[in-house]
Amino acid sequence: MSQQPRIQPRTLKGFRDYLPEAMIPRERLIDTAKRVYRSYGFSPIDTPTLEYLEVLTGKGGDETDRQLYRFQDHGGRDVGMRFDLTVPLARFVAQHISEIGTPFKRYHIAAVWRGENTQRGRYREFMQCDFDTIGTRSVAADIETALVIHDLMQAIGFSRFTIRINNRAVLNGLLEKLGLIDKSADVLRALDKLAKIGAEKVANEMVAVAGTSEDQVNQVLRLAELSGSNDQVLGQLSSLVTGSQIGEEGVERLAQIMSGIKAAGVAEERVVFDVSIARGLDYYTGAIFETFLDDLPTIGSVCSGGRYDSLASLYTKQDLPGIGASLGLDRLLAAMEELGMIAKVRTPAEVLVTYFDRERLGDYLRLAGQVRAAGVGVEVFPDAKKLKQQLKYADQRGFRVALIAGSREFETNTCQVKNLQTGQSEECSLADDAKAVIEAIRRMTGTG
């Protein structure tokens, strides 16, 4: 029988494998997000990877439709892979609203797929960490969205970041005054690219795609380029949208959001009005948010979202307004790595139990079990090799502490606890379920 040719191991463009040193900080970031979301009362849900194609198309704009992974399944049904978690949420609440009731607060952490050009920190398969509130138009939900983003960034370890806020109603108010409201999707999609491609190219796109005049383009860009303190920007916005009810209501809403955030104790410099942000997805209707790292702004927004009061109406007659945001997990991890915030480790365990007395395997396993019972991650080296080889393994994997014991130590009921970062060791008693060993580990790892 002829041997089959070997298949070259490779991944598709825009997709990636995650080695342990990448997955460990990734999982820790997810755990942090879950902890913050739960602290605000958001509950977990999940939805299928595949949706009927009609559920997904036409919700994020023409560009998003082009990026959809779509195909016919074996039953001949047109299906697509979700491109975000918000559109499936709208379908979910429309389908299950009688069971879940409103207001409904959920978080959803799962993979999504977009066939877009890859860039730094951006892949065609990526994880989103969403939280949303469904069933209320209250400004309290808008304020809480900003507070969750703020607390999430702090919990991850950032102190220098800025949450930029705008309101689609303000932008639509200006477009209404300019006679462009029927072309708002094209205009706002172009405006959303301002930071990436610059004013000249944005203006050219507005003219080419939306058919705007030079004067209309100039007025839109004038609005987007407003600067100054939050109060100064609000004042300028008010004069620009005067006469448009939707615009005036949008400005008032922004003022209420900022007042609530300030009342909650968030530092004023953490949240700023930025009239240039529009968010490229078509379903946003109100407040919109983008979060930038002060030390690495070029990587783009790492947590974005906004209010979408009409999305669920595509699936149900019931009024189900919503607001939420999504943490850009992979982009944020790329930023954290670039900023030196991620330790290079290949193991989630902090302690390695070395094994070099072949007759004492049971003793090593018992010691590991005692430490593990105290809530400390422990790995037992599987082979009775020289201590030097095992410590080299510990260094490569990023263990912080090694427990070293041979026949002499077991006979005297002791163990050497070695700090692998400093190289210092101390001898501890194994009595009382290795209590002294556990206390030494906690001192060395700073978890005591």
TAGIGI-V755317 format. One record per residue. PHI is phi in whole degrees, 0 to 359 (999 if undefined). OMEGA is omega in radians with two decimals (NA if undefined). NEAR is the number of other ideal C-beta (glycine too) atoms within 8 Angstrom. Layout:
phi->[PHI,PHI]
omega->[OMEGA,OMEGA]
near->[NEAR,NEAR]
This chain:
phi->[999,284,280,292,294,291,271,293,285,203,247,293,301,89,240,208,271,243,284,307,293,268,287,297,295,298,292,296,295,297,299,296,300,301,297,292,300,295,295,260,90,279,255,280,222,214,225,294,296,264,232,304,303,295,292,265,286,80,259,248,112,299,296,296,299,293,275,296,274,225,192,260,280,294,269,81,276,280,229,217,270,304,262,206,253,279,298,301,296,300,297,299,291,297,279,241,300,293,271,264,69,227,292,243,246,226,236,214,240,197,278,227,224,219,276,256,294,284,208,304,73,227,232,281,243,210,266,246,238,265,221,213,240,243,103,213,258,301,295,300,290,296,297,298,301,296,292,297,302,300,293,296,297,294,296,290,125,265,244,244,209,227,265,262,237,217,219,303,296,295,296,293,297,294,297,298,294,270,74,245,298,285,246,300,299,293,295,289,293,290,299,297,267,305,291,273,243,90,296,297,290,297,300,299,292,298,292,290,267,262,71,284,274,298,294,298,300,299,288,296,292,299,297,293,262,300,216,124,292,301,295,294,296,301,298,293,299,303,290,286,254,306,102,253,298,296,293,296,294,296,296,298,296,300,297,294,298,296,297,293,297,295,296,282,97,282,300,301,288,283,231,226,283,223,287,279,280,233,61,289,283,287,278,287,234,223,301,227,228,219,239,238,275,298,271,207,294,291,283,93,289,253,205,225,172,165,264,224,271,241,299,292,295,289,241,205,281,290,284,228,295,213,208,183,209,225,279,280,302,292,295,293,296,298,294,297,294,295,271,72,265,245,286,277,228,243,219,279,277,265,238,249,269,286,220,223,245,302,278,245,305,300,294,296,295,294,298,299,296,295,290,297,296,273,90,252,290,223,238,260,297,280,236,278,249,298,302,301,294,290,290,295,300,299,292,295,273,90,296,258,221,241,256,238,209,240,302,299,296,295,292,263,57,228,205,274,254,253,281,283,273,258,85,277,232,219,269,234,286,267,293,57,56,59,301,294,297,296,296,294,300,295,297,290,263,73,251,282]
omega->[-3.12,-3.13,3.11,3.11,3.12,3.10,3.13,3.11,-3.12,3.11,3.10,3.07,3.13,3.11,-3.08,2.94,3.11,3.05,-3.11,-3.11,3.05,-3.08,-3.09,3.08,3.09,3.14,3.11,3.11,3.10,3.12,3.11,3.13,3.12,-3.11,3.14,-3.13,-3.13,-3.13,3.08,3.09,3.10,-3.10,-3.11,2.96,2.99,3.11,-3.11,3.02,-3.12,3.02,2.94,-3.05,-3.12,3.09,-3.00,-3.01,3.08,-3.08,-3.10,-3.13,-3.09,-3.11,3.11,3.10,3.13,-3.09,-3.09,2.92,-3.04,3.11,3.01,3.10,-3.04,3.08,3.13,3.14,3.07,-3.09,3.09,3.08,-3.05,3.14,2.99,-3.13,-3.10,3.12,3.04,3.10,3.13,3.06,-3.11,-3.07,3.09,-3.10,-2.99,-2.99,-3.14,3.14,-3.00,3.13,3.11,-0.10,-3.13,-3.11,-3.10,2.88,-3.08,-3.14,-3.04,-3.13,3.02,-3.03,3.05,-3.14,-3.10,3.09,-3.12,3.10,-3.10,3.11,-3.08,-3.12,-3.14,2.96,-3.11,-3.09,2.98,3.12,-3.00,2.89,-3.06,3.01,-3.07,2.99,3.10,3.02,-3.07,3.08,3.10,3.12,3.08,-3.13,-3.12,3.10,3.11,-3.13,3.10,3.11,-3.13,-3.10,3.12,3.14,3.10,-3.12,3.11,3.09,-3.13,3.03,-3.12,3.10,-3.13,3.05,3.14,-3.04,2.99,3.11,3.14,-3.14,3.09,3.14,3.14,3.09,3.10,-3.14,3.08,3.13,-3.11,-3.12,-3.08,-3.02,3.13,3.10,-3.01,-3.10,-3.13,-3.12,-3.08,3.10,3.08,-3.13,-3.12,-3.13,-3.02,-3.09,-3.06,-2.99,3.08,-3.02,-3.08,-3.13,3.07,3.12,3.13,-3.14,3.11,3.14,-3.06,-3.02,-3.06,3.13,-3.13,3.05,3.13,3.13,3.11,3.11,-3.11,-3.13,3.08,-3.13,3.09,3.08,-3.07,-3.06,3.09,-3.14,-3.12,3.11,3.13,3.12,3.13,3.12,3.11,3.13,3.13,3.11,-3.09,-3.12,-3.09,-3.08,3.11,-3.10,3.06,-3.11,-3.12,3.11,3.13,3.10,3.10,3.11,3.12,3.13,3.10,3.13,3.13,3.12,-3.11,3.11,3.14,3.12,3.13,3.14,3.14,3.06,3.12,3.14,-3.05,-3.08,-3.13,-3.06,-3.12,3.02,3.08,-3.03,-3.13,-3.11,-3.10,-3.04,-3.00,-3.09,-3.00,-2.97,3.14,-3.08,-3.04,-3.12,3.08,-3.01,2.95,-3.05,-3.08,3.08,-3.11,-3.10,-3.14,-3.05,-3.06,-3.14,3.08,-3.10,-3.11,3.05,-3.00,3.09,3.14,-3.10,3.13,-3.00,-3.05,-3.00,-3.10,-3.13,3.07,-3.05,-3.08,3.06,-3.11,3.14,-3.08,3.09,-3.11,3.03,3.13,-3.14,-3.09,3.05,3.10,-2.95,-3.05,3.11,-3.13,3.10,3.09,3.12,-3.13,3.11,3.14,-3.13,3.10,-3.10,-3.07,3.09,-3.14,3.09,3.13,-3.12,3.05,3.13,-3.13,-2.99,3.00,3.00,3.13,-3.03,3.11,2.99,-2.99,-3.07,-3.01,-3.10,3.13,3.13,3.12,-3.14,3.11,3.12,3.12,3.14,3.12,3.13,-3.14,3.12,3.10,3.09,-3.13,3.11,-3.06,3.01,3.06,3.10,-2.95,-3.05,3.13,-3.13,3.12,-3.09,-3.12,3.14,-3.11,3.11,3.05,3.07,3.14,-3.14,3.14,-3.08,3.11,3.04,-3.12,-3.09,3.01,3.04,-3.02,3.12,3.04,-3.11,-3.11,-3.13,-3.12,3.13,3.11,3.11,3.13,-3.14,3.03,3.09,-3.02,3.04,-3.03,3.09,-3.13,-3.10,-3.11,-3.14,2.98,-3.13,-3.08,3.10,3.06,-3.12,3.06,3.13,3.07,-3.11,-3.12,3.11,-3.12,3.12,3.11,3.11,-3.11,3.07,-3.07,-3.11,3.14,-3.13,-3.11,NA]
near->[2,3,4,4,4,4,4,4,3,4,5,6,5,9,8,6,4,6,7,8,9,9,9,12,12,12,9,8,12,12,8,11,14,11,9,12,12,9,7,11,6,11,7,9,9,5,12,6,5,8,13,9,11,6,11,12,9,3,12,12,10,5,9,12,10,7,9,14,7,8,6,6,8,3,4,5,7,8,12,16,11,15,13,11,13,14,16,13,17,16,12,10,15,12,7,8,13,5,5,8,7,9,8,11,11,12,15,14,11,9,8,13,10,10,9,8,3,8,5,5,12,9,9,12,9,12,11,15,11,15,16,14,14,15,11,10,5,6,9,8,12,16,13,10,16,15,12,13,14,13,10,14,11,9,9,10,7,8,5,6,12,10,14,13,15,15,13,17,13,16,16,13,17,15,13,12,10,9,6,13,8,4,11,11,8,10,14,13,13,12,14,10,12,12,4,5,6,7,8,6,9,14,11,8,11,16,12,6,8,12,5,12,6,8,6,12,12,8,10,16,12,9,13,10,9,11,4,6,5,10,6,8,13,13,8,10,15,10,7,10,15,8,5,11,6,10,18,12,10,17,15,8,14,16,9,11,14,13,8,12,13,9,6,8,4,11,4,7,5,9,13,9,13,9,13,10,10,12,12,10,10,8,11,11,9,15,15,16,15,12,14,11,13,8,6,9,7,4,12,8,8,13,16,12,12,13,13,14,9,9,12,14,9,7,9,8,3,7,4,14,13,17,14,12,13,14,12,14,14,11,12,14,14,11,13,12,9,8,9,5,6,8,5,6,10,10,11,6,9,10,15,16,14,13,14,10,10,6,5,12,8,6,9,12,9,8,15,12,8,12,16,10,7,7,4,12,9,12,11,10,11,4,5,6,8,6,8,6,8,15,12,8,10,12,9,7,10,10,14,10,14,14,15,12,15,9,8,6,11,12,6,6,7,10,13,12,16,12,11,12,6,5,7,6,9,7,7,13,9,12,7,6,5,13,9,11,16,12,10,11,15,11,8,11,10,6,6,6]
